Amino acid sequence: MSSKNKWLMALAGMTLQLSIGSIYAYSVWVKPIGLLNGWDAHQLKFAFSLAICFLGLTAAFMGKFVHKVGPKKAGIIGACFFGLGLCGAGVANAVGSLPLFYLSYGVISGIGLGFGYITPVSVVVQWFPDKPGFASGLVIMSFAAGSILASQIISPISASIGVPATFYTLGATYFLLMVVASLYLAVPEAPSGYVDYHAGGAHVSAADLLKDVRFYGLWLMLFLNTTCGIALIAVAAPMARDVVHITEVASIVFVGIIGLFNGLGRLIWSSVSDKIGRWSTFMCFYIIGTLCFLLLTQTTNAFIFQAAVCVIISCYGGAFATIPAFIKDIYGSEKNGIGTRICTHCLVGGCLCRPLDDHAE
């Protein structure tokens, strides 16, 4: 029997996600960085886009490596890349180099995001075999919670010690938190009666998956929903200031509220999908999202504007929590009643469908 506690394991996974979730508070950085170096919002948005791009690329192509080295080493690698990327962003701001900022914040920290994102969920879920949805929701929600925390501390710290020093401080802090959390990560010992999924044959290979039109349908559904949410998150604060003229303080609070709705959406929408079905839930995302985006183009009312953004972001977060269940609905059982458990991150990056229990250290 493992001596490790499953709740401490969940806390370790949540700490990793909480740290890298600070990426969602990026819009708070736009004004102080712009004032320091004269870079405009469009130039700065590209750094955020790069970070998200490399999160996905790392998750998609490093899943096998993560499986090979185990969650502890993978988490530490993620900590190194994420911390180094933030510190590099501080250097870039200190010397006024936009290309260096793209490299450090966009590429290097983005790779750290990828490792930090795919590692904890697959581990923590194995410690809660009776409540996998609760476990994954708990960890994934922490990613959104990280943005709430970061959105409230970035501005006051940068106003006090400057933008470069704030990046150094956050880089070092998140590095330490992620390393400590990673050192605790481990898969549970296989219980008696453990089924070897590879031997059982109930395994959807990457080659078979890529021949299945349903996979591309699911990927496209998530892609469309995610693209809209990501684009809005990157410019939420400056957009609110420019369009509906809210104050600087109110815009910082707004970013925190966005993070809250991102997290709540992951819990609420996934629960709704259990009642009305996954397909119907995604249709709700598209219909509600379309209406809210149209509303954003017409309104000058601050409350309506912020409410529409929060609803869109709740759908964005809800898609990430709903898609694993959607995958399970489609690929959830095969011959001999063994059952295939598709990895949570198949569609947003990761191992392309090794059984979940295969994510071993």
Secondary structure per residue as TSV (DSSP state, phi and psi in degrees):
chain	resnum	aa	ss	phi	psi
A	1	M	-	360.0	134.5
A	2	S	-	-68.8	142.6
A	3	S	-	-83.6	-6.9
A	4	K	S	-84.7	148.7
A	5	N	-	-93.6	133.0
A	6	K	H	-66.8	-29.8
A	7	W	H	-73.9	-35.3
A	8	L	H	-68.7	-32.4
A	9	M	H	-64.6	-41.9
A	10	A	H	-63.6	-39.5
A	11	L	H	-64.2	-38.8
A	12	A	H	-63.1	-45.7
A	13	G	H	-62.6	-39.8
A	14	M	H	-65.8	-36.1
A	15	T	H	-64.9	-41.2
A	16	L	H	-60.4	-48.1
A	17	Q	H	-67.6	-36.6
A	18	L	H	-61.6	-39.8
A	19	S	H	-66.9	-51.5
A	20	I	H	-74.5	-17.8
A	21	G	G	-65.6	-13.3
A	22	S	G	-60.8	-18.0
A	23	I	G	-59.4	-29.7
A	24	Y	G	-74.3	-8.3
A	25	A	G	-94.9	17.5
A	26	Y	T	-58.1	-34.5
A	27	S	H	-61.6	-22.9
A	28	V	H	-67.8	-26.7
A	29	W	H	-73.6	-23.7
A	30	V	H	-56.7	-48.0
A	31	K	H	-69.6	-51.4
A	32	P	H	-62.4	-36.9
A	33	I	H	-69.0	-41.3
A	34	G	H	-62.0	-41.5
A	35	L	H	-66.8	-34.6
A	36	L	H	-72.7	-44.0
A	37	N	H	-117.5	-6.6
A	38	G	-	79.1	12.6
A	39	W	-	-79.5	135.4
A	40	D	-	-85.8	173.8
A	41	A	H	-62.6	-35.6
A	42	H	H	-67.1	-41.2
A	43	Q	H	-64.3	-40.6
A	44	L	H	-73.9	-31.9
A	45	K	H	-61.7	-32.1
A	46	F	H	-63.2	-33.8
A	47	A	H	-63.6	-41.7
A	48	F	H	-64.6	-42.9
A	49	S	H	-61.5	-40.1
A	50	L	H	-61.9	-43.9
A	51	A	H	-61.0	-44.2
A	52	I	H	-67.6	-38.0
A	53	C	H	-60.7	-46.7
A	54	F	H	-75.4	-23.3
A	55	L	H	-59.3	-50.7
A	56	G	H	-65.3	-42.7
A	57	L	H	-63.9	-42.5
A	58	T	H	-64.3	-45.0
A	59	A	H	-63.2	-37.5
A	60	A	H	-73.2	-38.6
A	61	F	H	-107.4	-8.1
A	62	M	S	-108.6	7.6
A	63	G	H	-58.6	-41.8
A	64	K	H	-66.0	-38.5
A	65	F	H	-65.5	-43.3
A	66	V	H	-59.7	-42.7
A	67	H	H	-61.8	-36.9
A	68	K	H	-72.0	-46.2
A	69	V	H	-85.1	-17.8
A	70	G	-	92.3	160.5
A	71	P	H	-65.6	-34.1
A	72	K	H	-63.9	-52.3
A	73	K	H	-67.3	-38.6
A	74	A	H	-63.2	-40.6
A	75	G	H	-64.6	-40.3
A	76	I	H	-67.0	-38.9
A	77	I	H	-60.8	-43.4
A	78	G	H	-60.5	-41.3
A	79	A	H	-61.7	-42.4
A	80	C	H	-63.1	-47.4
A	81	F	H	-66.3	-44.2
A	82	F	H	-67.2	-46.2
A	83	G	H	-64.0	-43.0
A	84	L	H	-63.7	-39.3
A	85	G	H	-62.4	-42.9
A	86	L	H	-67.8	-41.8
A	87	C	H	-64.6	-38.5
A	88	G	H	-63.5	-34.8
A	89	A	H	-64.7	-35.0
A	90	G	H	-64.1	-42.7
A	91	V	H	-62.8	-42.9
A	92	A	H	-59.5	-39.8
A	93	N	H	-72.9	-32.6
A	94	A	H	-67.5	-36.8
A	95	V	H	-98.9	-5.2
A	96	G	T	72.4	36.1
A	97	S	-	-105.7	108.5
A	98	L	H	-68.1	-42.6
A	99	P	H	-59.0	-39.5
A	100	L	H	-65.8	-35.7
A	101	F	H	-64.3	-42.5
A	102	Y	I	-61.4	-43.7
A	103	L	I	-65.2	-46.8
A	104	S	I	-76.0	-58.3
A	105	Y	I	-72.7	-40.6
A	106	G	I	-78.3	-53.0
A	107	V	I	-86.5	-56.3
A	108	I	I	-67.3	-50.4
A	109	S	H	-67.9	-29.5
A	110	G	H	-62.9	-39.1
A	111	I	H	-63.6	-41.4
A	112	G	H	-61.4	-38.2
A	113	L	H	-59.6	-43.1
A	114	G	H	-61.4	-47.8
A	115	F	H	-63.8	-41.9
A	116	G	H	-70.1	-23.4
A	117	Y	H	-83.5	-43.8
A	118	I	H	-84.4	-17.3
A	119	T	H	-74.7	-52.4
A	120	P	H	-73.1	-33.8
A	121	V	H	-62.3	-49.2
A	122	S	H	-63.7	-28.9
A	123	V	H	-76.1	-51.3
A	124	V	H	-62.6	-38.1
A	125	V	H	-58.1	-35.1
A	126	Q	H	-69.4	-20.5
A	127	W	H	-84.4	-9.4
A	128	F	-	-127.3	64.8
A	129	P	T	-63.1	-24.3
A	130	D	T	-86.3	-16.8
A	131	K	-	-138.0	61.9
A	132	P	H	-65.5	-34.8
A	133	G	H	-66.0	-42.6
A	134	F	H	-61.8	-43.5
A	135	A	H	-64.4	-47.9
A	136	S	H	-66.9	-38.1
A	137	G	H	-64.4	-39.3
A	138	L	H	-62.0	-45.9
A	139	V	H	-71.1	-45.9
A	140	I	H	-65.6	-34.2
A	141	M	H	-64.3	-30.6
A	142	S	H	-63.9	-27.9
A	143	F	H	-60.6	-42.6
A	144	A	H	-71.6	-36.3
A	145	A	H	-62.5	-31.5
A	146	G	H	-61.6	-32.9
A	147	S	H	-71.8	-33.7
A	148	I	H	-64.0	-47.1
A	149	L	H	-62.7	-48.4
A	150	A	H	-63.5	-38.0
A	151	S	H	-63.7	-25.1
A	152	Q	H	-92.2	-16.2
A	153	I	H	-108.5	-21.4
A	154	I	H	-63.3	-49.9
A	155	S	H	-63.8	-50.0
A	156	P	H	-64.7	-35.7
A	157	I	H	-68.8	-44.7
A	158	S	H	-66.1	-32.9
A	159	A	H	-68.8	-27.8
A	160	S	H	-85.7	-45.3
A	161	I	H	-119.0	-2.1
A	162	G	-	96.5	159.6
A	163	V	H	-63.9	-51.3
A	164	P	H	-57.9	-45.8
A	165	A	H	-64.9	-32.7
A	166	T	H	-65.8	-42.2
A	167	F	H	-61.7	-42.1
A	168	Y	H	-61.8	-44.5
A	169	T	H	-63.4	-47.8
A	170	L	H	-66.8	-40.0
A	171	G	H	-59.4	-46.8
A	172	A	H	-67.1	-41.1
A	173	T	H	-65.0	-49.8
A	174	Y	H	-64.8	-36.2
A	175	F	H	-58.7	-48.5
A	176	L	H	-64.2	-44.4
A	177	L	H	-61.2	-43.3
A	178	M	H	-69.1	-36.8
A	179	V	H	-66.8	-47.6
A	180	V	H	-59.3	-44.3
A	181	A	H	-64.2	-42.2
A	182	S	H	-64.3	-34.7
A	183	L	H	-63.7	-21.1
A	184	Y	H	-91.3	-18.2
A	185	L	-	-64.8	134.8
A	186	A	-	-165.9	150.6
A	187	V	-	-81.9	150.0
A	188	P	-	-70.5	154.3
A	189	E	-	-66.1	141.7
A	190	A	-	-62.6	126.5
A	191	P	-	-72.6	166.3
A	192	S	T	-62.6	141.6
A	193	G	T	84.0	11.1
A	194	Y	-	-60.4	134.5
A	195	V	-	-98.0	128.3
A	196	D	-	-80.3	107.9
A	197	Y	H	-65.9	-34.9
A	198	H	H	-64.0	-43.5
A	199	A	H	-68.3	-31.2
A	200	G	H	-74.4	-19.5
A	201	G	T	85.7	-5.4
A	202	A	-	-85.4	69.0
A	203	H	-	-136.9	126.3
A	204	V	-	-93.4	111.1
A	205	S	-	-75.8	159.9
A	206	A	H	-60.5	-38.6
A	207	A	H	-63.5	-43.7
A	208	D	H	-66.5	-39.8
A	209	L	H	-62.6	-42.5
A	210	L	T	-71.3	-9.9
A	211	K	T	-95.2	-5.0
A	212	D	-	-94.5	118.3
A	213	V	H	-62.7	-26.4
A	214	R	H	-64.9	-34.1
A	215	F	H	-60.9	-44.4
A	216	Y	H	-68.0	-33.4
A	217	G	H	-64.5	-44.9
A	218	L	H	-64.7	-42.1
A	219	W	H	-61.0	-44.0
A	220	L	H	-65.8	-40.3
A	221	M	H	-60.6	-45.6
A	222	L	H	-69.4	-38.1
A	223	F	H	-60.3	-47.7
A	224	L	H	-62.1	-44.8
A	225	N	H	-66.7	-41.8
A	226	T	H	-68.1	-40.5
A	227	T	H	-57.9	-44.9
A	228	C	H	-64.0	-43.7
A	229	G	H	-67.0	-44.6
A	230	I	H	-61.0	-43.7
A	231	A	H	-61.2	-36.5
A	232	L	H	-75.9	-40.9
A	233	I	H	-59.4	-39.4
A	234	A	H	-64.9	-25.6
A	235	V	H	-126.6	15.3
A	236	A	H	-58.1	-51.4
A	237	A	H	-65.6	-53.3
A	238	P	H	-64.5	-32.1
A	239	M	H	-64.9	-42.3
A	240	A	H	-65.2	-37.8
A	241	R	H	-67.6	-39.4
A	242	D	H	-79.8	-37.1
A	243	V	H	-86.8	-47.6
A	244	V	S	-113.5	3.6
A	245	H	-	59.1	46.3
A	246	I	-	-80.8	162.0
A	247	T	-	-75.8	168.4
A	248	E	H	-60.7	-44.7
A	249	V	H	-63.0	-43.6
A	250	A	H	-64.5	-34.2
A	251	S	H	-68.4	-34.5
A	252	I	H	-67.8	-42.9
A	253	V	H	-62.0	-38.5
A	254	F	H	-60.2	-41.8
A	255	V	H	-62.3	-39.5
A	256	G	H	-63.9	-40.3
A	257	I	H	-65.2	-37.7
A	258	I	H	-59.1	-44.1
A	259	G	H	-61.4	-38.7
A	260	L	H	-62.2	-45.8
A	261	F	H	-68.4	-32.3
A	262	N	H	-59.7	-45.6
A	263	G	H	-71.3	-46.0
A	264	L	H	-63.5	-35.9
A	265	G	H	-60.9	-33.8
A	266	R	H	-66.2	-35.4
A	267	L	H	-81.3	-47.3
A	268	I	H	-69.3	-50.2
A	269	W	H	-66.5	-34.8
A	270	S	H	-66.2	-33.3
A	271	S	H	-70.2	-39.3
A	272	V	H	-61.4	-38.1
A	273	S	H	-64.9	-27.2
A	274	D	H	-67.1	-26.4
A	275	K	H	-90.6	-44.0
A	276	I	H	-106.9	-6.8
A	277	G	-	98.9	154.9
A	278	R	H	-70.2	-44.3
A	279	W	H	-60.4	-45.9
A	280	S	H	-63.0	-36.4
A	281	T	H	-65.0	-43.7
A	282	F	H	-66.8	-34.2
A	283	M	H	-64.2	-35.4
A	284	C	H	-63.4	-40.8
A	285	F	H	-56.9	-47.2
A	286	Y	H	-69.6	-43.0
A	287	I	H	-67.7	-49.4
A	288	I	H	-64.1	-42.7
A	289	G	H	-62.2	-43.4
A	290	T	H	-60.6	-45.6
A	291	L	H	-62.9	-40.6
A	292	C	H	-69.4	-38.8
A	293	F	H	-65.9	-38.7
A	294	L	H	-63.3	-38.4
A	295	L	H	-64.3	-37.1
A	296	L	H	-63.0	-30.4
A	297	T	H	-77.6	-13.8
A	298	Q	H	-110.6	-27.6
A	299	T	-	-90.0	148.3
A	300	T	-	-120.5	8.1
A	301	N	-	-84.9	126.8
A	302	A	H	-62.7	-42.7
A	303	F	H	-65.7	-46.0
A	304	I	H	-63.7	-41.2
A	305	F	H	-60.4	-50.1
A	306	Q	H	-67.0	-37.0
A	307	A	H	-64.5	-41.6
A	308	A	H	-64.4	-42.1
A	309	V	H	-62.2	-44.1
A	310	C	H	-63.2	-38.8
A	311	V	H	-65.3	-43.9
A	312	I	H	-59.6	-43.4
A	313	I	H	-69.2	-32.4
A	314	S	H	-64.4	-37.4
A	315	C	H	-69.0	-38.0
A	316	Y	H	-60.0	-50.1
A	317	G	H	-66.0	-38.8
A	318	G	H	-61.7	-32.6
A	319	A	H	-63.7	-39.2
A	320	F	H	-66.1	-32.1
A	321	A	H	-83.9	-25.1
A	322	T	H	-85.5	-32.7
A	323	I	H	-62.8	-35.4
A	324	P	H	-61.1	-40.0
A	325	A	H	-67.6	-34.8
A	326	F	H	-62.8	-43.1
A	327	I	H	-61.3	-43.4
A	328	K	H	-64.7	-37.2
A	329	D	H	-60.3	-38.4
A	330	I	H	-85.3	-44.0
A	331	Y	H	-109.4	20.5
A	332	G	S	-78.2	-12.7
A	333	S	-	-149.2	149.3
A	334	E	-	-141.3	-164.6
A	335	K	G	-58.2	155.7
A	336	N	G	65.9	8.8
A	337	G	G	67.7	14.0
A	338	I	-	-72.5	-45.0
A	339	G	-	89.4	126.5
A	340	T	-	-97.4	128.5
A	341	R	-	-109.3	106.3
A	342	I	B	-78.9	139.3
A	343	C	-	-57.8	139.0
A	344	T	T	-51.6	-34.5
A	345	H	T	-103.5	22.7
A	346	C	T	-55.6	-42.5
A	347	L	T	-88.7	-23.1
A	348	V	T	-106.2	14.1
A	349	G	S	117.8	156.7
A	350	G	S	131.4	-142.5
A	351	C	S	-91.9	0.2
A	352	L	S	51.3	53.2
A	353	C	S	78.0	40.8
A	354	R	-	-78.3	151.3
A	355	P	B	-56.9	146.0
A	356	L	G	-57.8	-36.2
A	357	D	G	-67.7	-11.2
A	358	D	G	-79.9	-7.8
A	359	H	-	-80.8	71.3
A	360	A	-	-105.3	158.7
A	361	E	-	-84.6	360.0
